[in-house]
Amino acid sequence: MRIWPAVFFLAAALSVPANALAVSRPHYARAYRGTITGMTEFHDTGQDVKSQWTITGRVFRLYKVTAFEGGYTGLYKVTAGTVSYSETETGDCSYSASDKFALKKALPHPLTSVSLALDKDPLGRMTMLGLIDVTRKLNVTETCPDSEGGPPSTSQRQLQVPTLFDPGETSWRPGKRLHHKRTQPEDNGKQTFSWNLKPGR
């Protein structure tokens, strides 16, 4: 998928003359509110690692509409949301961790990608893109059994919270709810995203 920093969008908008636009500007809701959920599953060399999360009170707010390559792009930023996250490892070694945090405060500064972008290209196709990565990390204690029957060993690990939102390039319609579930295969596992976002003010 495309990952577009905000500065890239701005540069593209300034480089496209107004008379080059091939489609009419769609109506962009001022905000989208709702819930996002996700999960990951990875299996490797006797270890199973699973994580899941829910983002409640989620608000995407429109902050810019740009002309982009003969079409339009509406750019949205995160203004609210709370993440509930958990992760477990089972198999030869194990750990369990959970966390709850404010999404906006966990975003990188400066932002490296746009959280949500709604495209209408020169052919009139409407595509939803975006990416939400956070800087949040979790400290856990991993326990591994002793192969000779002695007491288990422990070690400290730091976990990086995975990508929390990636809609891929799914379609959208002005005035309609953004509602979809997608599964993305990964090496030795998969990642699933689901969202239900209602347009509003």
N, CA, C and O of each residue as an XYZ file, in Angstrom:
804
protein
N       0.837     -1.189      0.000
C       0.000      0.000      0.000
C       0.875      1.242      0.000
O       2.064      1.187      0.314
N       0.264      2.360     -0.358
C       0.990      3.614     -0.323
C       0.979      4.187      1.078
O      -0.061      4.190      1.736
N       2.117      4.673      1.544
C       2.223      5.355      2.829
C       2.658      6.770      2.523
O       3.791      6.987      2.092
N       1.783      7.741      2.735
C       2.012      9.094      2.257
C       2.215     10.062      3.405
O       1.255     10.362      4.114
N       3.413     10.560      3.618
C       3.592     11.628      4.595
C       2.798     12.854      4.187
O       2.592     13.099      2.998
N       2.349     13.632      5.178
C       1.539     14.813      4.890
C       2.270     15.793      3.996
O       1.647     16.446      3.159
N       3.598     15.909      4.157
C       4.341     16.861      3.337
C       4.305     16.453      1.873
O       4.333     17.319      0.998
N       4.243     15.154      1.581
C       4.158     14.685      0.209
C       2.838     15.101     -0.409
O       2.800     15.530     -1.563
N       1.746     14.979      0.352
C       0.444     15.389     -0.137
C       0.434     16.870     -0.483
O      -0.091     17.278     -1.519
N       1.026     17.670      0.404
C       1.026     19.109      0.203
C       1.806     19.476     -1.037
O       1.355     20.310     -1.822
N       2.975     18.870     -1.234
C       3.785     19.162     -2.410
C       3.055     18.779     -3.684
O       3.118     19.501     -4.680
N       2.359     17.641     -3.660
C       1.621     17.202     -4.835
C       0.494     18.161     -5.161
O       0.238     18.453     -6.329
N      -0.180     18.652     -4.129
C      -1.294     19.563     -4.348
C      -0.838     20.861     -4.984
O      -1.515     21.388     -5.866
N       0.298     21.384     -4.551
C       0.806     22.636     -5.087
C       1.291     22.493     -6.519
O       1.362     23.484     -7.247
N       1.625     21.280     -6.935
C       2.188     21.074     -8.260
C       1.131     20.826     -9.328
O       1.461     20.804    -10.514
N      -0.153     20.634     -8.935
C      -1.206     20.328     -9.900
C      -2.038     21.570    -10.161
O      -2.663     22.075     -9.228
N      -2.080     22.089    -11.382
C      -2.894     23.257    -11.682
C      -4.371     22.937    -11.546
O      -4.792     21.802    -11.774
N      -5.172     23.956    -11.167
C      -6.587     23.738    -10.917
C      -7.318     23.223    -12.140
O      -8.237     22.415    -12.009
N      -6.922     23.682    -13.359
C      -7.631     23.269    -14.561
C      -7.288     21.861    -15.004
O      -7.823     21.377    -16.001
N      -6.376     21.178    -14.253
C      -6.001     19.822    -14.616
C      -6.900     18.780    -13.963
O      -6.805     17.592    -14.272
N      -7.782     19.228    -13.050
C      -8.627     18.286    -12.339
C      -9.614     17.622    -13.285
O     -10.247     18.287    -14.105
N      -9.741     16.301    -13.165
C     -10.588     15.547    -14.094
C     -11.907     15.134    -13.470
O     -12.806     14.706    -14.193
N     -12.063     15.244    -12.153
C     -13.282     14.811    -11.488
C     -13.750     15.898    -10.526
O     -12.976     16.767    -10.124
N     -15.040     15.833    -10.164
C     -15.582     16.773     -9.192
C     -15.133     16.397     -7.792
O     -14.874     15.231     -7.495
N     -15.048     17.395     -6.950
C     -14.635     17.150     -5.566
C     -15.747     16.440     -4.805
O     -16.884     16.912     -4.804
N     -15.442     15.307     -4.152
C     -16.475     14.610     -3.371
C     -16.742     15.339     -2.064
O     -15.954     16.178     -1.627
N     -17.871     15.002     -1.448
C     -18.161     15.547     -0.129
C     -17.384     14.747      0.909
O     -17.501     13.524      0.978
N     -16.591     15.446      1.714
C     -15.830     14.802      2.785
C     -16.478     15.119      4.125
O     -16.664     16.284      4.474
N     -16.822     14.072      4.873
C     -17.341     14.282      6.218
C     -16.294     14.989      7.062
O     -15.097     14.764      6.883
N     -16.725     15.826      7.964
C     -15.779     16.560      8.800
C     -15.070     15.647      9.790
O     -13.974     15.957     10.256
N     -15.707     14.506     10.113
C     -15.086     13.569     11.055
C     -15.676     12.182     10.857
O     -16.767     12.026     10.307
N     -14.934     11.174     11.315
C     -15.413      9.795     11.405
C     -15.153      9.316     12.825
O     -14.057      9.478     13.362
N     -16.183      8.722     13.425
C     -16.089      8.271     14.814
C     -16.491      6.801     14.903
O     -17.379      6.347     14.182
N     -15.831      6.067     15.790
C     -16.213      4.671     15.958
C     -15.121      3.837     16.586
O     -14.347      4.315     17.416
N     -15.069      2.564     16.171
C     -14.200      1.575     16.801
C     -13.351      0.859     15.768
O     -13.804      0.575     14.659
N     -12.116      0.573     16.146
C     -11.201     -0.220     15.326
C     -10.698     -1.380     16.181
O     -10.338     -1.190     17.343
N     -10.673     -2.574     15.606
C     -10.108     -3.725     16.303
C      -9.079     -4.394     15.404
O      -9.073     -4.193     14.190
N      -8.214     -5.187     16.012
C      -7.203     -5.883     15.223
C      -6.595     -7.032     15.999
O      -6.767     -7.149     17.212
N      -5.880     -7.878     15.273
C      -5.183     -8.992     15.914
C      -4.044     -9.466     15.023
O      -4.071     -9.280     13.806
N      -3.050    -10.077     15.640
C      -1.956    -10.713     14.908
C      -1.763    -12.121     15.451
O      -2.015    -12.389     16.626
N      -1.311    -13.015     14.577
C      -0.959    -14.378     14.966
C       0.306    -14.765     14.214
O       0.354    -14.693     12.987
N       1.332    -15.177     14.958
C       2.582    -15.605     14.344
C       3.043    -16.914     14.983
O       2.942    -17.093     16.197
N       3.547    -17.822     14.156
C       3.985    -19.144     14.607
C       5.390    -19.394     14.058
O       5.622    -19.293     12.853
N       6.331    -19.723     14.962
C       7.702    -19.938     14.504
C       8.476    -20.752     15.535
O       8.508    -20.400     16.714
N       9.093    -21.831     15.092
C      10.000    -22.663     15.903
C       9.463    -22.941     17.307
O      10.132    -22.679     18.307
N       8.257    -23.471     17.359
C       7.701    -23.870     18.646
C       7.088    -22.751     19.454
O       6.686    -22.974     20.597
N       7.002    -21.562     18.904
C       6.441    -20.433     19.627
C       5.208    -19.905     18.898
O       5.197    -19.806     17.672
N       4.181    -19.571     19.656
C       2.983    -18.923     19.128
C       2.839    -17.575     19.827
O       2.789    -17.505     21.055
N       2.773    -16.501     19.031
C       2.611    -15.157     19.571
C       1.323    -14.567     19.015
O       1.131    -14.496     17.802
N       0.446    -14.149     19.916
C      -0.827    -13.567     19.513
C      -1.026    -12.228     20.214
O      -0.716    -12.078     21.396
N      -1.539    -11.271     19.477
C      -1.881     -9.979     20.062
C      -3.257     -9.566     19.566
O      -3.686     -9.981     18.490
N      -3.938     -8.759     20.342
C      -5.222     -8.213     19.927
C      -5.414     -6.851     20.573
O      -4.846     -6.554     21.624
N      -6.237     -6.021     19.910
C      -6.441     -4.670     20.415
C      -7.794     -4.134     19.973
O      -8.376     -4.578     18.984
N      -8.268     -3.172     20.735
C      -9.488     -2.440     20.419
C      -9.227     -0.958     20.654
O      -8.678     -0.570     21.685
N      -9.621     -0.142     19.699
C      -9.517      1.309     19.844
C     -10.933      1.842     19.936
O     -11.682      1.783     18.961
N     -11.309      2.362     21.092
C     -12.649      2.911     21.305
C     -12.591      4.434     21.340
O     -11.534      5.028     21.555
N     -13.762      5.055     21.122
C     -13.812      6.511     21.132
C     -12.960      7.134     20.048
O     -12.493      8.265     20.180
N     -12.764      6.396     18.986
C     -11.863      6.827     17.912
C     -12.474      7.973     17.116
O     -13.630      7.896     16.701
N     -11.693      9.049     16.898
C     -12.135     10.173     16.070
C     -11.047     10.501     15.052
O      -9.911     10.806     15.414
N     -11.415     10.432     13.769
C     -10.604     10.970     12.681
C     -11.226     12.308     12.287
O     -12.428     12.370     12.031
N     -10.432     13.378     12.233
C     -10.989     14.681     11.864
C     -10.298     15.213     10.608
O      -9.072     15.190     10.497
N     -11.113     15.694      9.665
C     -10.613     16.235      8.405
C      -9.822     17.516      8.654
O     -10.303     18.426      9.329
N      -8.603     17.584      8.106
C      -7.826     18.807      8.262
C      -7.340     19.385      6.948
O      -6.840     20.509      6.925
N      -7.473     18.646      5.846
C      -7.039     19.204      4.558
C      -7.653     18.397      3.423
O      -7.772     17.175      3.513
N      -8.044     19.093      2.345
C      -8.431     18.449      1.093
C      -7.510     18.993      0.021
O      -7.417     20.206     -0.169
N      -6.834     18.106     -0.675
C      -5.857     18.533     -1.669
C      -6.209     17.985     -3.044
O      -6.822     16.925     -3.173
N      -5.804     18.733     -4.073
C      -5.875     18.222     -5.437
C      -4.654     17.335     -5.645
O      -3.527     17.742     -5.359
N      -4.881     16.121     -6.146
C      -3.783     15.166     -6.243
C      -3.877     14.384     -7.538
O      -4.766     13.547     -7.694
N      -2.961     14.647     -8.480
C      -2.857     13.912     -9.740
C      -4.183     13.833    -10.478
O      -4.557     12.765    -10.962
N      -4.897     14.946    -10.573
C      -6.152     14.969    -11.301
C      -7.355     14.540    -10.496
O      -8.453     14.446    -11.044
N      -7.189     14.279     -9.228
C      -8.302     13.899     -8.359
C      -8.249     14.682     -7.068
O      -7.701     15.783     -7.023
N      -8.820     14.113     -6.013
C      -8.843     14.766     -4.710
C      -8.484     13.760     -3.622
O      -8.734     12.562     -3.752
N      -7.896     14.272     -2.555
C      -7.601     13.463     -1.374
C      -7.998     14.234     -0.127
O      -7.571     15.371      0.073
N      -8.822     13.607      0.714
C      -9.163     14.178      2.008
C      -8.274     13.556      3.077
O      -8.207     12.334      3.207
N      -7.597     14.401      3.834
C      -6.646     13.939      4.847
C      -7.249     14.095      6.243
O      -7.776     15.152      6.591
N      -7.163     13.032      7.028
C      -7.732     13.014      8.379
C      -6.643     12.709      9.403
O      -5.718     11.940      9.143
N      -6.775     13.332     10.571
C      -5.831     13.082     11.660
C      -6.582     12.530     12.875
O      -7.789     12.725     13.018
N      -5.850     11.848     13.733
C      -6.413     11.309     14.970
C      -6.532     12.421     15.999
O      -5.558     13.121     16.275
N      -7.736     12.587     16.574
C      -7.899     13.568     17.647
C      -8.349     12.923     18.959
O      -8.308     13.570     20.005
N      -8.776     11.658     18.921
C      -9.195     10.985     20.157
C      -9.187      9.475     19.932
O      -9.204      8.993     18.799
N      -9.160      8.753     21.038
C      -9.200      7.294     20.974
C      -8.384      6.675     22.097
O      -7.337      7.204     22.473
N      -8.858      5.557     22.633
C      -8.160      4.828     23.687
C      -7.894      3.408     23.211
O      -8.801      2.734     22.723
N      -6.651      2.950     23.352
C      -6.235      1.629     22.891
C      -6.170      0.667     24.077
O      -5.525      0.960     25.084
N      -6.834     -0.472     23.956
C      -6.680     -1.584     24.903
C      -5.948     -2.695     24.158
O      -6.429     -3.187     23.137
N      -4.788     -3.088     24.670
C      -3.902     -3.994     23.936
C      -3.453     -5.149     24.823
O      -3.191     -4.956     26.010
N      -3.365     -6.351     24.250
C      -2.832     -7.501     24.981
C      -2.017     -8.368     24.032
O      -2.272     -8.403     22.828
N      -1.034     -9.065     24.588
C      -0.178     -9.940     23.786
C       0.278    -11.111     24.647
O       0.606    -10.942     25.821
N       0.296    -12.308     24.046
C       0.753    -13.503     24.757
C       1.686    -14.324     23.875
O       1.551    -14.362     22.652
N       2.613    -14.964     24.521
C       3.491    -15.934     23.863
C       3.322    -17.270     24.570
O       3.357    -17.332     25.799
N       3.137    -18.350     23.794
C       3.053    -19.690     24.351
C       3.952    -20.622     23.551
O       4.305    -20.331     22.408
N       4.323    -21.756     24.166
C       5.203    -22.701     23.497
C       6.376    -23.029     24.388
O       6.203    -23.248     25.587
N       7.573    -23.067     23.818
C       8.769    -23.362     24.606
C       8.993    -22.317     25.690
O       9.425    -22.644     26.795
N       8.701    -21.070     25.374
C       8.794    -19.974     26.342
C       7.455    -19.243     26.361
O       6.623    -19.441     25.476
N       7.252    -18.403     27.365
C       5.949    -17.753     27.474
C       6.072    -16.393     28.152
O       6.988    -16.139     28.934
N       5.117    -15.532     27.824
C       4.933    -14.262     28.517
C       3.496    -13.805     28.262
O       2.814    -14.328     27.381
N       3.053    -12.831     29.038
C       1.732    -12.247     28.875
C       1.821    -10.774     29.248
O       2.433    -10.420     30.255
N       1.207     -9.916     28.435
C       1.284     -8.480     28.695
C      -0.014     -7.810     28.259
O      -0.686     -8.286     27.344
N      -0.362     -6.719     28.906
C      -1.523     -5.923     28.515
C      -1.241     -4.462     28.819
O      -0.411     -4.138     29.668
N      -1.945     -3.584     28.112
C      -1.710     -2.147     28.288
C      -2.948     -1.396     27.821
O      -3.736     -1.910     27.026
N      -3.111     -0.185     28.316
C      -4.185      0.706     27.890
C      -3.608      2.111     27.814
O      -2.984      2.583     28.765
N      -3.814      2.778     26.688
C      -3.178      4.093     26.516
C      -3.952      4.959     25.537
O      -4.728      4.461     24.721
N      -3.728      6.269     25.632
C      -4.345      7.227     24.719
C      -3.644      7.161     23.371
O      -2.420      7.274     23.300
N      -4.402      6.982     22.313
C      -3.815      6.805     20.985
C      -3.043      8.041     20.524
O      -1.917      7.922     20.040
N      -3.629      9.200     20.667
C      -3.002     10.421     20.137
C      -1.616     10.640     20.733
O      -0.687     11.020     20.020
N      -1.473     10.401     22.036
C      -0.190     10.614     22.698
C       0.858      9.581     22.289
O       2.056      9.816     22.447
N       0.411      8.437     21.762
C       1.348      7.373     21.382
C       1.819      7.483     19.937
O       2.673      6.706     19.510
N       1.276      8.439     19.173
C       1.696      8.598     17.782
C       3.095      9.202     17.720
O       3.470      9.965     18.611
N       3.878      8.878     16.685
C       5.219      9.456     16.576
C       5.158     10.955     16.280
O       4.215     11.443     15.658
N       6.163     11.654     16.730
C       6.281     13.095     16.466
C       7.664     13.381     15.891
O       8.671     13.107     16.544
N       7.728     13.933     14.667
C       6.584     14.244     13.803
C       5.982     12.989     13.201
O       6.605     11.927     13.189
N       4.742     13.126     12.694
C       4.077     11.995     12.064
C       4.825     11.565     10.814
O       5.318     12.407     10.064
N       4.913     10.268     10.587
C       5.600      9.738      9.408
C       4.628      9.284      8.329
O       5.051      8.968      7.217
N       3.331      9.244      8.634
C       2.335      8.844      7.647
C       0.993      9.469      8.008
O       0.796      9.939      9.129
N       0.079      9.470      7.053
C      -1.260      9.993      7.268
C      -2.131      8.887      7.860
O      -2.141      7.766      7.351
N      -2.862      9.196      8.936
C      -3.659      8.175      9.619
C      -4.798      7.661      8.748
O      -5.081      6.463      8.744
N      -5.452      8.551      8.013
C      -6.548      8.164      7.130
C      -6.576      9.116      5.954
O      -6.517     10.333      6.133
N      -6.665      8.568      4.743
C      -6.762      9.361      3.520
C      -7.850      8.769      2.638
O      -7.864      7.565      2.384
N      -8.766      9.621      2.170
C      -9.851      9.188      1.293
C      -9.627      9.796     -0.082
O      -9.707     11.012     -0.255
N      -9.346      8.942     -1.055
C      -9.000      9.348     -2.415
C     -10.195      9.290     -3.354
O     -11.073      8.438     -3.215
N     -10.212     10.209     -4.312
C     -11.030     10.073     -5.514
C     -10.105     10.344     -6.685
O      -9.677     11.481     -6.885
N      -9.787      9.303     -7.469
C      -8.789      9.458     -8.522
C      -9.417     10.035     -9.799
O     -10.635     10.204     -9.852
N      -8.610     10.342    -10.831
C      -9.142     10.976    -12.048
C     -10.212     10.166    -12.763
O     -10.969     10.723    -13.559
N     -10.294      8.867    -12.499
C     -11.315      8.025    -13.121
C     -12.558      7.885    -12.248
O     -13.500      7.176    -12.603
N     -12.553      8.566    -11.107
C     -13.703      8.531    -10.224
C     -13.686      7.404     -9.211
O     -14.636      7.258     -8.442
N     -12.632      6.603     -9.191
C     -12.543      5.517     -8.216
C     -12.219      6.076     -6.844
O     -11.388      6.974     -6.710
N     -12.874      5.544     -5.831
C     -12.712      6.053     -4.467
C     -12.020      5.003     -3.617
O     -12.498      3.875     -3.496
N     -10.904      5.375     -3.034
C     -10.062      4.437     -2.301
C      -9.716      4.989     -0.929
O      -9.402      6.169     -0.771
N      -9.781      4.113      0.049
C      -9.451      4.450      1.440
C      -8.065      3.918      1.757
O      -7.783      2.738      1.552
N      -7.192      4.802      2.264
C      -5.840      4.417      2.626
C      -5.510      4.967      4.014
O      -6.333      5.630      4.645
N      -4.302      4.682      4.472
C      -3.866      5.212      5.760
C      -2.949      4.241      6.475
O      -2.715      3.127      6.006
N      -2.439      4.669      7.603
C      -1.564      3.824      8.408
C      -1.426      4.437      9.790
O      -1.192      5.638      9.928
N      -1.572      3.604     10.811
C      -1.344      4.072     12.179
C      -0.337      3.165     12.857
O      -0.636      2.015     13.181
N       0.854      3.690     13.066
C       1.875      3.066     13.895
C       2.057      3.915     15.138
O       1.876      5.132     15.087
N       2.408      3.301     16.242
C       2.615      4.024     17.491
C       4.002      3.710     18.046
O       4.643      2.736     17.651
N       4.442      4.548     18.957
C       5.768      4.375     19.560
C       5.705      3.571     20.853
O       6.731      3.347     21.495
N       4.524      3.141     21.234
C       4.325      2.464     22.514
C       5.088      1.139     22.578
O       5.092      0.374     21.614
N       5.728      0.874     23.710
C       6.446     -0.381     23.944
C       6.023     -0.954     25.287
O       5.645     -0.218     26.198
N       6.090     -2.279     25.401
C       5.719     -2.969     26.638
C       6.906     -3.767     27.154
O       7.584     -4.450     26.386
N       7.156     -3.681     28.455
C       8.201     -4.481     29.091
C       7.582     -5.739     29.691
O       6.632     -5.657     30.469
N       8.121     -6.903     29.330
C       7.571     -8.171     29.814
C       8.695     -9.048     30.342
O       9.870     -8.838     30.042
N       8.303    -10.032     31.134
C       9.228    -11.059     31.613
C       8.907    -12.370     30.903
O       7.815    -12.916     31.054
N       9.858    -12.863     30.135
C       9.679    -14.124     29.415
C      10.258    -15.267     30.258
O      11.367    -15.168     30.784
N       9.491    -16.342     30.375
C       9.903    -17.501     31.164
C      10.135    -18.697     30.247
O       9.291    -19.025     29.412
N      11.294    -19.347     30.411
C      11.642    -20.522     29.602
C      12.033    -21.671     30.527
O      12.797    -21.463     31.470
N      11.526    -22.876     30.278
C      11.866    -24.017     31.131
C      13.314    -24.456     30.921
O      13.902    -24.200     29.871
N      13.876    -25.112     31.916
C      15.229    -25.647     31.818
C      15.176    -27.042     31.183
O      14.416    -27.903     31.627
N      15.975    -27.255     30.156
C      15.929    -28.528     29.428
C      16.385    -29.701     30.288
O      16.089    -30.850     29.958
N      17.094    -29.443     31.380
C      17.580    -30.509     32.249
C      16.734    -30.668     33.507
O      17.123    -31.371     34.440
N      15.573    -30.009     33.528
C      14.663    -30.181     34.662
C      14.896    -29.231     35.809
O      14.242    -29.352     36.844
N      15.807    -28.292     35.660
C      16.050    -27.320     36.720
C      14.988    -26.239     36.727
O      14.017    -26.316     35.974
N      15.164    -25.228     37.573
C      14.186    -24.136     37.637
C      14.174    -23.354     36.316
O      15.205    -23.255     35.651
N      13.030    -22.804     35.936
C      12.948    -22.048     34.682
C      13.782    -20.771     34.751
O      14.012    -20.214     35.825
N      14.225    -20.326     33.584
C      14.973    -19.074     33.490
C      14.038    -17.960     33.044
O      13.041    -18.206     32.366
N      14.364    -16.753     33.426
C      13.557    -15.597     33.032
C      14.451    -14.547     32.399
O      15.636    -14.449     32.719
N      13.878    -13.767     31.505
C      14.607    -12.672     30.864
C      13.638    -11.535     30.577
O      12.443    -11.754     30.378
N      14.160    -10.343     30.558
C      13.344     -9.162     30.287
C      13.335     -8.869     28.787
O      14.377     -8.887     28.132
N      12.147     -8.600     28.260
C      11.998     -8.264     26.849
C      11.168     -7.000     26.704
O      10.340     -6.680     27.556
N      11.403     -6.286     25.608
C      10.598     -5.108     25.303
C       9.855     -5.362     23.998
O      10.470     -5.670     22.976
N       8.542     -5.234     24.033
C       7.700     -5.501     22.878
C       7.292     -4.195     22.201
O       6.969     -3.215     22.872
N       7.310     -4.188     20.877
C       6.821     -3.059     20.108
C       5.372     -3.328     19.706
O       5.071     -4.366     19.117
N       4.479     -2.395     20.023
C       3.088     -2.539     19.598
C       3.039     -2.500     18.076
O       3.634     -1.605     17.475
N       2.344     -3.449     17.427
C       2.334     -3.503     15.968
C       1.473     -2.403     15.346
O       0.836     -1.624     16.055
N       1.463     -2.350     14.029
C       0.580     -1.433     13.307
C      -0.858     -1.660     13.752
O      -1.334     -2.796     13.760
N      -1.554     -0.586     14.124
C      -2.901     -0.700     14.675
C      -3.996     -0.506     13.633
O      -5.141     -0.898     13.859
N      -3.654      0.095     12.491
C      -4.676      0.352     11.472
C      -4.018      0.433     10.109
O      -3.088      1.210      9.895
N      -4.514     -0.379      9.192
C      -4.046     -0.380      7.813
C      -5.201     -0.851      6.931
O      -5.395     -2.056      6.766
N      -5.973      0.082      6.359
C      -7.135     -0.319      5.569
C      -6.794     -0.856      4.188
O      -7.689     -1.237      3.435
N      -5.497     -0.891      3.844
C      -5.124     -1.339      2.507
C      -5.588     -0.328      1.486
O      -5.299      0.861      1.619
N      -6.296     -0.771      0.480
C      -6.856      0.133     -0.520
C      -8.313     -0.256     -0.750
O      -8.721     -0.574     -1.867
N      -9.089     -0.221      0.338
C     -10.497     -0.562      0.252
C     -11.295      0.634     -0.277
O     -10.817      1.768     -0.268
N     -12.502      0.361     -0.731
C     -13.323      1.420     -1.313
C     -14.116      2.151     -0.229
O     -14.295      1.640      0.877
N     -14.588      3.353     -0.562
C     -15.423      4.137      0.332
C     -16.441      4.918     -0.493
O     -16.287      5.061     -1.706
N     -17.480      5.424      0.170
C     -18.498      6.240     -0.483
C     -18.834      7.430      0.405
O     -19.012      7.266      1.612
N     -18.923      8.621     -0.172
C     -19.263      9.806      0.629
C     -20.584      9.626      1.364
O     -21.562      9.129      0.805
N     -20.595     10.037      2.620
C     -21.798      9.969      3.431
C     -22.100      8.606      4.009
O     -23.039      8.470      4.794
N     -21.325      7.578      3.641
C     -21.565      6.233      4.126
C     -20.589      5.869      5.244
O     -19.500      6.432      5.350
N     -21.003      4.925      6.064
C     -20.159      4.422      7.134
C     -18.943      3.700      6.540
O     -19.077      2.970      5.558
N     -17.773      3.896      7.123
C     -16.581      3.137      6.754
C     -16.595      1.864      7.582
O     -16.375      1.897      8.793
N     -16.855      0.742      6.921
C     -17.066     -0.512      7.653
C     -16.477     -1.653      6.837
O     -16.921     -1.916      5.719
N     -15.468     -2.337      7.399
C     -14.806     -3.387      6.631
C     -13.926     -4.227      7.559
O     -13.580     -3.805      8.663
N     -13.574     -5.419      7.087
C     -12.617     -6.290      7.766
C     -11.671     -6.837      6.715
O     -12.112     -7.302      5.664
N     -10.383     -6.788      6.984
C      -9.415     -7.317      6.026
C      -8.321     -8.083      6.768
O      -7.915     -7.706      7.868
N      -7.856     -9.158      6.148
C      -6.780     -9.962      6.704
C      -5.587     -9.899      5.769
O      -5.712    -10.099      4.560
N      -4.448     -9.621      6.338
C      -3.214     -9.447      5.574
C      -2.232    -10.556      5.950
O      -1.773    -10.609      7.091
N      -1.901    -11.443      5.004
C      -0.927    -12.499      5.319
C       0.449    -11.904      5.611
O       0.862    -10.925      4.989
N       1.144    -12.507      6.559
C       2.510    -12.121      6.894
C       3.365    -13.385      6.938
O       2.834    -14.496      6.911
N       4.681    -13.219      7.005
C       5.551    -14.380      7.147
C       5.196    -15.119      8.433
O       5.231    -14.537      9.517
N       4.855    -16.400      8.314
C       4.531    -17.259      9.457
C       3.309    -16.799     10.251
O       3.172    -17.131     11.428
N       2.423    -16.038      9.613
C       1.246    -15.602     10.353
C       0.343    -14.700      9.552
O       0.352    -14.719      8.321
N      -0.440    -13.905     10.263
C      -1.374    -12.996      9.612
C      -1.709    -11.843     10.545
O      -1.488    -11.907     11.754
N      -2.251    -10.784      9.947
C      -2.703     -9.625     10.700
C      -4.084     -9.243     10.196
O      -4.310     -9.183      8.988
N      -5.007     -8.985     11.110
C      -6.391     -8.676     10.753
C      -6.783     -7.321     11.316
O      -6.487     -7.003     12.468
N      -7.457     -6.519     10.483
C      -7.972     -5.213     10.895
C      -9.465     -5.173     10.631
O      -9.932     -5.684      9.614
N     -10.218     -4.568     11.542
C     -11.647     -4.392     11.366
C     -12.023     -2.999     11.869
O     -11.541     -2.562     12.914
N     -12.879     -2.306     11.130
C     -13.245     -0.955     11.548
C     -14.708     -0.668     11.241
O     -15.285     -1.211     10.299
N     -15.287      0.194     12.055
C     -16.679      0.624     11.921
C     -16.717      2.098     12.310
O     -16.748      2.429     13.495
N     -16.716      2.973     11.323
C     -16.564      4.408     11.554
C     -17.726      5.164     10.907
O     -17.991      5.015      9.714
N     -18.395      5.954     11.691
C     -19.584      6.682     11.238
C     -19.231      8.119     10.895
O     -18.566      8.790     11.685
N     -19.665      8.617      9.719
C     -19.386     10.008      9.372
C     -20.223     10.962     10.224
O     -21.332     10.629     10.641
N     -19.684     12.135     10.471
C     -20.413     13.129     11.248
C     -19.650     14.440     11.287
O     -18.807     14.707     10.430
N     -19.949     15.249     12.283
C     -19.318     16.555     12.422
C     -18.235     16.491     13.496
O     -17.578     17.494     13.771
